[in-house]
Amino acid sequence: MTTPSNAQRLAKLCGMLGSAHAGERAAAALKADQFVRSCGETWESVIVGRRQLPPPHQSALDWRAMVDVCIANADALAPKEKLFVQSMARWSGEPSPKQMTWLEGIFSRVRERAA
């Protein structure tokens, strides 16, 4: 979550998920989900977290680090881009020039959206 107060609020809502009352649990789950979405987050980004992007002046990134950042921010990718970066995560060799061009383009868009 972007601020400590948001994280505290979400923690309080999630704490109510252990209530003995089914209605209270359901209301807490609904409120927690609404709160996460209103903060512009997904449950994956809240639980797993987003990988920090390096500052824009730091452009010499390892291609595997770019793949990791893209996967961590997969909610910002088109379906074909997700498939591509997932396949690159399993790639054992060096990427071809065409693959690098596509990866760098995707990474740039992820960086722009995060800024």
PyMOL commands that set and color helices and strands:
alter all, ss='L'
color gray80, all
select helices_A, chain A and resi 4-18+22-38+43-47+63-72+74-76+79-89+97-114
alter helices_A, ss='H'
color red, helices_A
deselect
rebuild
show_as cartoon
